[in-house]
Amino acid sequence: MNWDEVVAMMLILLVVPDELEWWLFSFGAFRFFDVAKPPPIRYIDQTMKSGVGVMFDDIVAAFYTLCSWRS
């Protein structure tokens, strides 16, 4: 199991409304940011090689997801 993904999604789901549509949008947006790795996520992924880096890049992707939800 990838705890970094679980923790990031739990943080997102704490903020978005409790509606299936928002959860699905949030999941899709998070996966997009986690795979596409826009700056600074790519930099974090490439430079921080420890478990902290693995967690931190997903936390930043979660932040991007919440920013896209707020727009």
N, C-alpha and C positions, 0 to 999 in steps of 0.2 A: 504494500500500500504506500502511496506517496503522500506522506503527512503534510508536505509543503502545499500540495494542491488542496487538501482537505482544510487546512487552517485558513488558507486564502479565501476559499469559497465560504467558509463559516463567517469570516469577517464581512464579506460582501453581503451575505444573507442576513446579517444583523442589521444592516442599514436599509436595504431595499424593502418595498412593501411586501406583505405576505400574500402575494398573488402569483399564481403559476406563470403567467405571462412575464412578469418581472424576473422571476427566478430563471426562466428559460433564456430570456434576453441576457441576464447577468452571466449565466453559465457560458453562453456563446461569446459574449464580449470578453470574458476572462480568458477563455481558450484562445481567442484571436490574439489578444495581447501577449499571452504566455508563449504562443508559437511564433508570432511575428517578431517579438522582442524589439520593439521600437526603443530608441535611446531614452533613458539610460539603462533599460533592462538588459540589452545586449552587452553593454560594458560591464555591468554587475555580473552577468553570467560568465563572461570571459575572464574577469580579473579575480573574483572572489571564489576560490576553489574549495572552500570548506562547506560544511553544512550550513553555516550562517549565510553564505552566498546563495546556496540553493533555496533557502527560506526567503531571503531578502528579495530575490528577483521575482518571486511569486507574490510577495507583499506589494511590491511596486506595481505589478500587473493588476492586482486587486485595486490599488489606488487608481490606476488608469480606468479600470472598469467603472468604479464609482464616479469618476469625473465624466465619463461618457454618459452615465445614467443621469447626471445632474444637468447636462447640456440641453 
